[in-house]
Amino acid sequence: MTVTDTTPLGVANPSRPTTVHLSGEIDIFTSAALRRQLMSTLHYSTSLLILDLSQVSFCDAGGLAILVGIQHRARPMGITLALTAPRPFMTRLLHITGLDRSLPMVV
C-alpha cells in the first residue's frame, strides 16, 4: 500500500479538498500503516478529505474497517470523508457491504 498525499504537511488550502492517493493492496499487512497515515492526515486536512482509490488493486474487510474508522474520526473534526475513482471490484465491494450509502463518492 502506498499513500501519496498531495497536500504538504501543515499547508492545507481551506478552499480545496485534501486528496490522498492510495495504491496497491489494502489488507491485513498494510492496514495498520494506512490507519496511522490517514489519522495523521486528519490533523491538517481541510473540511473535505478525498481518498483516491483508482490505484487500489485489492481491499479486504480490514481495509473497509479503516475507511469506516477514519470516517468516524473525521466527522467530529468537521471533516467529510469522500471516495473517488474506485475500480469496479471496489465499487462492487462498497455496494455489497452497504458502505456506498455511508461513504460519499465524488467525481
The first five atom37 places (N, CA, C, CB, O) and aatype in JSON, in Angstrom:
{
  "aatype": [12, 16, 19, 16, 3, 16, 16, 14, 10, 7, 19, 0, 2, 14, 15, 1, 14, 16, 16, 19, 8, 10, 15, 7, 6, 9, 3, 9, 13, 16, 15, 0, 0, 10, 1, 1, 5, 10, 12, 15, 16, 10, 8, 18, 15, 16, 15, 10, 10, 9, 10, 3, 10, 15, 5, 19, 15, 13, 4, 3, 0, 7, 7, 10, 0, 9, 10, 19, 7, 9, 5, 8, 1, 0, 1, 14, 12, 7, 9, 16, 10, 0, 10, 16, 0, 14, 1, 14, 13, 12, 16, 1, 10, 10, 8, 9, 16, 7, 10, 3, 1, 15, 10, 14, 12, 19, 19],
  "atom_mask": [
    [1, 1, 1, 1, 1],
    [1, 1, 1, 1, 1],
    [1, 1, 1, 1, 1],
    [1, 1, 1, 1, 1],
    [1, 1, 1, 1, 1],
    [1, 1, 1, 1, 1],
    [1, 1, 1, 1, 1],
    [1, 1, 1, 1, 1],
    [1, 1, 1, 1, 1],
    [1, 1, 1, 0, 1],
    [1, 1, 1, 1, 1],
    [1, 1, 1, 1, 1],
    [1, 1, 1, 1, 1],
    [1, 1, 1, 1, 1],
    [1, 1, 1, 1, 1],
    [1, 1, 1, 1, 1],
    [1, 1, 1, 1, 1],
    [1, 1, 1, 1, 1],
    [1, 1, 1, 1, 1],
    [1, 1, 1, 1, 1],
    [1, 1, 1, 1, 1],
    [1, 1, 1, 1, 1],
    [1, 1, 1, 1, 1],
    [1, 1, 1, 0, 1],
    [1, 1, 1, 1, 1],
    [1, 1, 1, 1, 1],
    [1, 1, 1, 1, 1],
    [1, 1, 1, 1, 1],
    [1, 1, 1, 1, 1],
    [1, 1, 1, 1, 1],
    [1, 1, 1, 1, 1],
    [1, 1, 1, 1, 1],
    [1, 1, 1, 1, 1],
    [1, 1, 1, 1, 1],
    [1, 1, 1, 1, 1],
    [1, 1, 1, 1, 1],
    [1, 1, 1, 1, 1],
    [1, 1, 1, 1, 1],
    [1, 1, 1, 1, 1],
    [1, 1, 1, 1, 1],
    [1, 1, 1, 1, 1],
    [1, 1, 1, 1, 1],
    [1, 1, 1, 1, 1],
    [1, 1, 1, 1, 1],
    [1, 1, 1, 1, 1],
    [1, 1, 1, 1, 1],
    [1, 1, 1, 1, 1],
    [1, 1, 1, 1, 1],
    [1, 1, 1, 1, 1],
    [1, 1, 1, 1, 1],
    [1, 1, 1, 1, 1],
    [1, 1, 1, 1, 1],
    [1, 1, 1, 1, 1],
    [1, 1, 1, 1, 1],
    [1, 1, 1, 1, 1],
    [1, 1, 1, 1, 1],
    [1, 1, 1, 1, 1],
    [1, 1, 1, 1, 1],
    [1, 1, 1, 1, 1],
    [1, 1, 1, 1, 1],
    [1, 1, 1, 1, 1],
    [1, 1, 1, 0, 1],
    [1, 1, 1, 0, 1],
    [1, 1, 1, 1, 1],
    [1, 1, 1, 1, 1],
    [1, 1, 1, 1, 1],
    [1, 1, 1, 1, 1],
    [1, 1, 1, 1, 1],
    [1, 1, 1, 0, 1],
    [1, 1, 1, 1, 1],
    [1, 1, 1, 1, 1],
    [1, 1, 1, 1, 1],
    [1, 1, 1, 1, 1],
    [1, 1, 1, 1, 1],
    [1, 1, 1, 1, 1],
    [1, 1, 1, 1, 1],
    [1, 1, 1, 1, 1],
    [1, 1, 1, 0, 1],
    [1, 1, 1, 1, 1],
    [1, 1, 1, 1, 1],
    [1, 1, 1, 1, 1],
    [1, 1, 1, 1, 1],
    [1, 1, 1, 1, 1],
    [1, 1, 1, 1, 1],
    [1, 1, 1, 1, 1],
    [1, 1, 1, 1, 1],
    [1, 1, 1, 1, 1],
    [1, 1, 1, 1, 1],
    [1, 1, 1, 1, 1],
    [1, 1, 1, 1, 1],
    [1, 1, 1, 1, 1],
    [1, 1, 1, 1, 1],
    [1, 1, 1, 1, 1],
    [1, 1, 1, 1, 1],
    [1, 1, 1, 1, 1],
    [1, 1, 1, 1, 1],
    [1, 1, 1, 1, 1],
    [1, 1, 1, 0, 1],
    [1, 1, 1, 1, 1],
    [1, 1, 1, 1, 1],
    [1, 1, 1, 1, 1],
    [1, 1, 1, 1, 1],
    [1, 1, 1, 1, 1],
    [1, 1, 1, 1, 1],
    [1, 1, 1, 1, 1],
    [1, 1, 1, 1, 1],
    [1, 1, 1, 1, 1]
  ],
  "atom_positions": [
    [[0.85, -1.17, 0.0], [0.0, 0.0, 0.0], [0.89, 1.22, 0.0], [-0.97, 0.0, 1.22], [1.8, 1.35, 0.83]],
    [[0.63, 2.1, -0.93], [1.34, 3.37, -1.0], [0.33, 4.49, -0.81], [2.11, 3.52, -2.34], [-0.74, 4.48, -1.41]],
    [[0.69, 5.45, 0.02], [-0.16, 6.61, 0.25], [0.6, 7.83, -0.23], [-0.56, 6.75, 1.77], [1.71, 8.1, 0.22]],
    [[0.0, 8.57, -1.15], [0.59, 9.8, -1.63], [-0.37, 10.92, -1.31], [0.89, 9.74, -3.15], [-1.48, 10.99, -1.85]],
    [[0.05, 11.8, -0.43], [-0.76, 12.93, -0.03], [-0.34, 14.12, -0.87], [-0.63, 13.23, 1.51], [0.84, 14.47, -0.89]],
    [[-1.28, 14.75, -1.55], [-0.94, 15.87, -2.42], [-0.88, 17.19, -1.68], [-1.92, 15.97, -3.53], [-0.6, 18.22, -2.29]],
    [[-1.13, 17.17, -0.38], [-1.09, 18.39, 0.41], [0.13, 18.34, 1.33], [-2.39, 18.56, 1.23], [0.22, 17.45, 2.18]],
    [[1.06, 19.27, 1.18], [2.22, 19.26, 2.08], [1.77, 19.45, 3.53], [3.22, 20.36, 1.69], [0.83, 20.19, 3.81]],
    [[2.45, 18.77, 4.42], [2.11, 18.82, 5.84], [1.98, 20.26, 6.34], [3.16, 18.07, 6.66], [2.9, 21.07, 6.2]],
    [[0.83, 20.55, 6.92], [0.6, 21.85, 7.53], [0.3, 22.98, 6.56], [0.0, 0.0, 0.0], [0.23, 24.13, 6.97]],
    [[0.13, 22.67, 5.26], [-0.07, 23.72, 4.27], [-1.39, 23.53, 3.53], [1.1, 23.74, 3.28], [-1.48, 23.89, 2.36]],
    [[-2.4, 22.97, 4.17], [-3.68, 22.73, 3.52], [-4.35, 24.05, 3.15], [-4.6, 21.9, 4.43], [-4.38, 24.98, 3.95]],
    [[-4.87, 24.12, 1.94], [-5.6, 25.28, 1.47], [-7.07, 25.03, 1.76], [-5.34, 25.55, -0.05], [-7.66, 24.12, 1.16]],
    [[-7.69, 25.82, 2.66], [-9.07, 25.54, 3.06], [-10.09, 25.61, 1.92], [-9.48, 26.49, 4.12], [-11.2, 25.1, 2.06]],
    [[-9.73, 26.22, 0.8], [-10.67, 26.31, -0.31], [-10.62, 25.09, -1.22], [-10.39, 27.57, -1.12], [-11.46, 24.95, -2.11]],
    [[-9.65, 24.21, -1.0], [-9.53, 22.99, -1.82], [-9.54, 21.77, -0.92], [-8.23, 23.03, -2.66], [-9.05, 21.82, 0.2]],
    [[-10.11, 20.67, -1.41], [-10.12, 19.45, -0.59], [-8.7, 18.89, -0.43], [-11.04, 18.38, -1.22], [-7.83, 19.13, -1.26]],
    [[-8.51, 18.16, 0.63], [-7.27, 17.41, 0.82], [-7.47, 16.08, 0.1], [-6.92, 17.2, 2.36], [-8.45, 15.38, 0.36]],
    [[-6.56, 15.73, -0.79], [-6.68, 14.49, -1.56], [-5.51, 13.58, -1.25], [-6.75, 14.79, -3.08], [-4.35, 13.98, -1.28]],
    [[-5.85, 12.33, -0.94], [-4.84, 11.31, -0.67], [-5.02, 10.21, -1.71], [-4.97, 10.74, 0.8], [-6.11, 9.65, -1.85]],
    [[-3.95, 9.9, -2.43], [-3.98, 8.86, -3.46], [-3.46, 7.56, -2.86], [-3.14, 9.28, -4.71], [-2.33, 7.49, -2.38]],
    [[-4.31, 6.53, -2.88], [-3.92, 5.22, -2.37], [-3.6, 4.31, -3.54], [-5.04, 4.62, -1.48], [-4.23, 4.39, -4.59]],
    [[-2.62, 3.43, -3.35], [-2.31, 2.47, -4.41], [-1.86, 1.16, -3.78], [-1.22, 3.01, -5.36], [-1.36, 1.12, -2.66]],
    [[-2.06, 0.09, -4.53], [-1.67, -1.23, -4.05], [-2.8, -1.92, -3.31], [0.0, 0.0, 0.0], [-3.98, -1.68, -3.58]],
    [[-2.43, -2.77, -2.37], [-3.4, -3.58, -1.64], [-3.66, -3.01, -0.26], [-2.91, -5.04, -1.53], [-2.74, -2.58, 0.44]],
    [[-4.94, -3.0, 0.13], [-5.32, -2.63, 1.49], [-5.76, -3.94, 2.15], [-6.48, -1.51, 1.53], [-6.86, -4.43, 1.92]],
    [[-4.87, -4.49, 2.97], [-5.15, -5.79, 3.59], [-4.55, -5.85, 4.99], [-4.61, -6.94, 2.72], [-4.09, -4.84, 5.53]],
    [[-4.56, -7.02, 5.55], [-4.08, -7.21, 6.92], [-2.63, -6.76, 7.08], [-4.22, -8.68, 7.33], [-2.23, -6.35, 8.17]],
    [[-1.86, -6.83, 6.03], [-0.45, -6.46, 6.11], [-0.22, -4.96, 6.01], [0.3, -7.16, 5.02], [0.82, -4.47, 6.46]],
    [[-1.15, -4.23, 5.43], [-0.95, -2.8, 5.21], [-1.89, -1.91, 6.03], [-1.13, -2.49, 3.75], [-1.71, -0.7, 6.08]],
    [[-2.9, -2.51, 6.66], [-3.94, -1.73, 7.34], [-3.41, -0.85, 8.46], [-4.97, -2.66, 7.89], [-3.82, 0.31, 8.58]],
    [[-2.52, -1.36, 9.28], [-2.02, -0.58, 10.42], [-1.29, 0.68, 9.96], [-1.1, -1.43, 11.3], [-1.5, 1.76, 10.5]],
    [[-0.43, 0.53, 8.96], [0.31, 1.69, 8.45], [-0.63, 2.69, 7.79], [1.39, 1.24, 7.45], [-0.48, 3.9, 7.95]],
    [[-1.61, 2.18, 7.04], [-2.58, 3.07, 6.4], [-3.37, 3.85, 7.44], [-3.53, 2.26, 5.49], [-3.58, 5.05, 7.28]],
    [[-3.81, 3.18, 8.48], [-4.56, 3.84, 9.56], [-3.73, 4.98, 10.16], [-4.95, 2.82, 10.66], [-4.23, 6.09, 10.34]],
    [[-2.47, 4.71, 10.46], [-1.59, 5.74, 11.04], [-1.45, 6.93, 10.1], [-0.22, 5.16, 11.36], [-1.52, 8.08, 10.54]],
    [[-1.24, 6.66, 8.82], [-1.04, 7.74, 7.85], [-2.31, 8.58, 7.69], [-0.62, 7.17, 6.49], [-2.24, 9.8, 7.63]],
    [[-3.46, 7.93, 7.63], [-4.71, 8.68, 7.47], [-5.06, 9.45, 8.74], [-5.85, 7.73, 7.1], [-5.6, 10.56, 8.65]],
    [[-4.78, 8.89, 9.9], [-5.01, 9.62, 11.15], [-4.15, 10.88, 11.19], [-4.71, 8.71, 12.38], [-4.6, 11.93, 11.63]],
    [[-2.93, 10.77, 10.74], [-2.04, 11.92, 10.68], [-2.58, 12.97, 9.72], [-0.63, 11.49, 10.26], [-2.53, 14.17, 9.99]],
    [[-3.1, 12.51, 8.6], [-3.66, 13.42, 7.59], [-4.84, 14.2, 8.14], [-4.08, 12.65, 6.34], [-5.03, 15.36, 7.79]],
    [[-5.64, 13.57, 9.0], [-6.81, 14.26, 9.57], [-6.41, 15.53, 10.32], [-7.56, 13.32, 10.5], [-7.2, 16.48, 10.37]],
    [[-5.24, 15.56, 10.89], [-4.83, 16.7, 11.7], [-4.57, 17.97, 10.9], [-3.59, 16.35, 12.47], [-4.57, 19.06, 11.47]],
    [[-4.36, 17.86, 9.6], [-4.17, 19.06, 8.79], [-5.1, 19.1, 7.57], [-2.73, 19.15, 8.34], [-4.92, 19.93, 6.68]],
    [[-6.06, 18.21, 7.53], [-6.98, 18.15, 6.4], [-7.92, 19.35, 6.38], [-7.8, 16.85, 6.45], [-8.21, 19.95, 7.41]],
    [[-8.37, 19.66, 5.19], [-9.43, 20.65, 5.04], [-10.75, 19.98, 5.41], [-9.47, 21.24, 3.58], [-10.76, 18.84, 5.87]],
    [[-11.85, 20.67, 5.21], [-13.16, 20.11, 5.6], [-13.6, 18.96, 4.7], [-14.21, 21.2, 5.57], [-14.58, 18.29, 5.0]],
    [[-12.89, 18.73, 3.6], [-13.19, 17.59, 2.72], [-11.91, 16.8, 2.48], [-13.8, 18.07, 1.37], [-10.95, 17.32, 1.91]],
    [[-11.9, 15.56, 2.92], [-10.78, 14.65, 2.7], [-11.21, 13.61, 1.68], [-10.32, 13.97, 4.04], [-12.13, 12.83, 1.92]],
    [[-10.55, 13.61, 0.54], [-10.88, 12.69, -0.55], [-9.81, 11.61, -0.64], [-11.02, 13.44, -1.89], [-8.62, 11.9, -0.72]],
    [[-10.27, 10.36, -0.63], [-9.37, 9.23, -0.84], [-9.53, 8.74, -2.28], [-9.64, 8.08, 0.18], [-10.6, 8.26, -2.65]],
    [[-8.48, 8.88, -3.07], [-8.5, 8.43, -4.46], [-8.15, 6.94, -4.48], [-7.49, 9.26, -5.34], [-7.04, 6.55, -4.13]],
    [[-9.12, 6.13, -4.89], [-8.96, 4.67, -4.89], [-8.61, 4.1, -6.26], [-10.22, 4.03, -4.39], [-8.62, 2.88, -6.44]],
    [[-8.29, 4.95, -7.22], [-8.1, 4.5, -8.6], [-6.96, 3.49, -8.76], [-7.84, 5.68, -9.49], [-6.97, 2.71, -9.72]],
    [[-6.01, 3.49, -7.87], [-4.87, 2.58, -7.99], [-4.87, 1.46, -6.94], [-3.57, 3.36, -7.89], [-3.88, 0.75, -6.78]],
    [[-5.98, 1.32, -6.22], [-6.1, 0.24, -5.23], [-6.42, -1.05, -5.98], [-7.2, 0.56, -4.16], [-7.41, -1.12, -6.72]],
    [[-5.59, -2.06, -5.78], [-5.76, -3.31, -6.52], [-6.48, -4.39, -5.71], [-4.41, -3.82, -6.95], [-6.93, -5.39, -6.28]],
    [[-6.59, -4.22, -4.39], [-7.26, -5.21, -3.55], [-7.65, -4.53, -2.24], [-6.33, -6.45, -3.29], [-6.95, -3.64, -1.75]],
    [[-8.77, -4.97, -1.67], [-9.2, -4.45, -0.37], [-9.95, -5.55, 0.36], [-10.09, -3.17, -0.54], [-10.89, -6.14, -0.18]],
    [[-9.53, -5.84, 1.59], [-10.23, -6.86, 2.38], [-11.08, -6.16, 3.46], [-9.21, -7.85, 3.03], [-11.19, -4.94, 3.48]],
    [[-11.66, -6.96, 4.33], [-12.53, -6.42, 5.38], [-11.78, -5.45, 6.28], [-13.12, -7.56, 6.22], [-12.35, -4.46, 6.74]],
    [[-10.51, -5.72, 6.53], [-9.7, -4.8, 7.34], [-9.56, -3.44, 6.67], [0.0, 0.0, 0.0], [-9.56, -2.41, 7.34]],
    [[-9.43, -3.45, 5.36], [-9.35, -2.19, 4.61], [-10.63, -1.4, 4.7], [0.0, 0.0, 0.0], [-10.61, -0.18, 4.86]],
    [[-11.76, -2.09, 4.59], [-13.04, -1.42, 4.73], [-13.2, -0.85, 6.13], [-14.19, -2.39, 4.42], [-13.75, 0.24, 6.31]],
    [[-12.72, -1.59, 7.13], [-12.79, -1.1, 8.51], [-11.97, 0.17, 8.68], [-12.29, -2.18, 9.48], [-12.35, 1.05, 9.45]],
    [[-10.87, 0.28, 7.98], [-10.05, 1.5, 8.04], [-10.87, 2.68, 7.51], [-8.74, 1.34, 7.21], [-10.89, 3.74, 8.12]],
    [[-11.53, 2.49, 6.38], [-12.33, 3.59, 5.79], [-13.42, 4.04, 6.74], [-12.94, 3.15, 4.45], [-13.63, 5.23, 6.93]],
    [[-14.13, 3.09, 7.33], [-15.2, 3.42, 8.27], [-14.64, 4.1, 9.52], [-15.99, 2.14, 8.67], [-15.2, 5.08, 10.0]],
    [[-13.54, 3.58, 10.03], [-12.93, 4.16, 11.22], [-12.46, 5.58, 11.0], [0.0, 0.0, 0.0], [-12.65, 6.44, 11.87]],
    [[-11.84, 5.84, 9.86], [-11.38, 7.2, 9.56], [-12.59, 8.13, 9.41], [-10.52, 7.22, 8.27], [-12.54, 9.28, 9.85]],
    [[-13.65, 7.64, 8.8], [-14.85, 8.46, 8.67], [-15.4, 8.83, 10.05], [-15.93, 7.71, 7.84], [-15.8, 9.97, 10.28]],
    [[-15.43, 7.88, 10.97], [-15.94, 8.14, 12.32], [-15.06, 9.12, 13.07], [-16.04, 6.83, 13.1], [-15.56, 9.89, 13.89]],
    [[-13.78, 9.1, 12.82], [-12.88, 10.06, 13.48], [-12.94, 11.43, 12.81], [-11.45, 9.53, 13.47], [-12.75, 12.45, 13.47]],
    [[-13.2, 11.46, 11.52], [-13.23, 12.72, 10.77], [-14.46, 13.57, 11.11], [-13.19, 12.44, 9.27], [-14.36, 14.79, 11.24]],
    [[-15.6, 12.94, 11.26], [-16.85, 13.67, 11.49], [-16.79, 14.66, 12.65], [-17.96, 12.71, 11.73], [-17.14, 15.82, 12.46]],
    [[-16.37, 14.24, 13.85], [-16.33, 15.19, 14.97], [-15.35, 16.35, 14.74], [-15.97, 14.46, 16.24], [-15.44, 17.38, 15.41]],
    [[-14.42, 16.17, 13.81], [-13.45, 17.21, 13.5], [-13.99, 18.16, 12.41], [-12.13, 16.59, 13.04], [-13.3, 19.09, 12.01]],
    [[-15.22, 17.91, 11.95], [-15.8, 18.73, 10.89], [-15.28, 18.38, 9.51], [0.0, 0.0, 0.0], [-15.35, 19.21, 8.6]],
    [[-14.77, 17.19, 9.36], [-14.2, 16.75, 8.08], [-15.11, 15.69, 7.46], [-12.75, 16.19, 8.27], [-15.5, 14.74, 8.13]],
    [[-15.43, 15.88, 6.2], [-16.19, 14.88, 5.45], [-15.2, 14.02, 4.68], [-17.22, 15.55, 4.49], [-14.35, 14.52, 3.95]],
    [[-15.32, 12.71, 4.86], [-14.5, 11.77, 4.11], [-15.29, 11.34, 2.88], [-14.1, 10.53, 4.98], [-16.45, 10.94, 2.98]],
    [[-14.66, 11.43, 1.72], [-15.3, 11.01, 0.47], [-14.31, 10.16, -0.32], [-15.77, 12.24, -0.37], [-13.09, 10.28, -0.16]],
    [[-14.84, 9.31, -1.17], [-14.03, 8.45, -2.01], [-14.18, 8.88, -3.46], [-14.44, 6.97, -1.84], [-15.2, 9.44, -3.85]],
    [[-13.15, 8.6, -4.25], [-13.24, 8.89, -5.67], [-12.53, 7.79, -6.47], [-12.63, 10.27, -5.99], [-11.58, 7.16, -5.99]],
    [[-13.0, 7.58, -7.67], [-12.39, 6.71, -8.69], [-12.13, 5.27, -8.26], [-11.12, 7.31, -9.12], [-11.05, 4.75, -8.54]],
    [[-13.08, 4.62, -7.58], [-12.84, 3.21, -7.25], [-12.89, 2.35, -8.51], [-13.87, 2.71, -6.22], [-13.66, 2.63, -9.43]],
    [[-12.09, 1.32, -8.54], [-12.14, 0.36, -9.64], [-13.43, -0.45, -9.5], [-10.88, -0.58, -9.63], [-14.04, -0.45, -8.43]],
    [[-13.86, -1.14, -10.55], [-15.13, -1.89, -10.5], [-15.24, -2.86, -9.31], [-15.31, -2.66, -11.78], [-16.3, -2.96, -8.7]],
    [[-14.16, -3.58, -8.98], [-14.24, -4.52, -7.86], [-14.51, -3.77, -6.56], [-12.93, -5.35, -7.75], [-15.24, -4.26, -5.69]],
    [[-13.92, -2.58, -6.42], [-14.09, -1.8, -5.2], [-15.5, -1.22, -5.13], [-13.05, -0.68, -5.12], [-16.1, -1.17, -4.06]],
    [[-16.02, -0.78, -6.25], [-17.39, -0.28, -6.3], [-18.36, -1.38, -5.89], [-17.74, 0.24, -7.71], [-19.29, -1.15, -5.12]],
    [[-18.12, -2.58, -6.39], [-18.98, -3.73, -6.04], [-18.86, -4.05, -4.56], [-18.59, -4.97, -6.88], [-19.87, -4.3, -3.9]],
    [[-17.67, -4.05, -4.03], [-17.44, -4.34, -2.62], [-18.15, -3.31, -1.73], [-15.94, -4.36, -2.32], [-18.77, -3.68, -0.73]],
    [[-18.06, -2.05, -2.09], [-18.74, -1.0, -1.32], [-20.26, -1.18, -1.4], [-18.35, 0.4, -1.85], [-20.96, -0.96, -0.41]],
    [[-20.75, -1.58, -2.57], [-22.19, -1.78, -2.74], [-22.68, -2.99, -1.94], [-22.53, -1.96, -4.23], [-23.7, -2.91, -1.25]],
    [[-21.97, -4.09, -2.04], [-22.37, -5.33, -1.34], [-22.41, -5.11, 0.17], [-21.39, -6.47, -1.68], [-23.3, -5.64, 0.84]],
    [[-21.47, -4.35, 0.69], [-21.4, -4.11, 2.14], [-22.3, -2.97, 2.6], [-19.98, -3.82, 2.54], [-22.47, -2.76, 3.8]],
    [[-22.88, -2.24, 1.65], [-23.73, -1.11, 2.01], [-22.96, 0.16, 2.31], [0.0, 0.0, 0.0], [-23.56, 1.18, 2.65]],
    [[-21.65, 0.11, 2.2], [-20.83, 1.29, 2.5], [-20.98, 2.38, 1.44], [-19.36, 0.88, 2.63], [-20.63, 3.53, 1.68]],
    [[-21.48, 2.01, 0.28], [-21.71, 3.02, -0.76], [-22.78, 4.03, -0.33], [-22.12, 2.35, -2.09], [-22.89, 5.11, -0.9]],
    [[-23.58, 3.67, 0.68], [-24.62, 4.58, 1.18], [-24.1, 5.47, 2.3], [-25.83, 3.79, 1.68], [-24.7, 6.51, 2.58]],
    [[-22.99, 5.1, 2.94], [-22.5, 5.91, 4.04], [-21.18, 6.62, 3.72], [-22.32, 5.05, 5.25], [-20.82, 7.59, 4.4]],
    [[-20.47, 6.17, 2.71], [-19.24, 6.82, 2.29], [-19.51, 7.55, 0.97], [-18.07, 5.8, 2.14], [-19.66, 6.9, -0.06]],
    [[-19.58, 8.87, 0.98], [-19.91, 9.59, -0.24], [-18.83, 9.45, -1.32], [-20.14, 11.06, 0.07], [-17.65, 9.29, -1.03]],
    [[-19.29, 9.51, -2.55], [-18.39, 9.47, -3.71], [-18.38, 10.83, -4.38], [-18.83, 8.36, -4.73], [-19.41, 11.5, -4.47]],
    [[-17.2, 11.25, -4.84], [-17.08, 12.49, -5.6], [-16.45, 12.16, -6.95], [-16.24, 13.56, -4.83], [-15.73, 11.17, -7.09]],
    [[-16.73, 12.98, -7.92], [-16.2, 12.76, -9.27], [-14.95, 13.56, -9.47], [-17.24, 13.12, -10.35], [-14.35, 13.52, -10.54]]
  ]
}
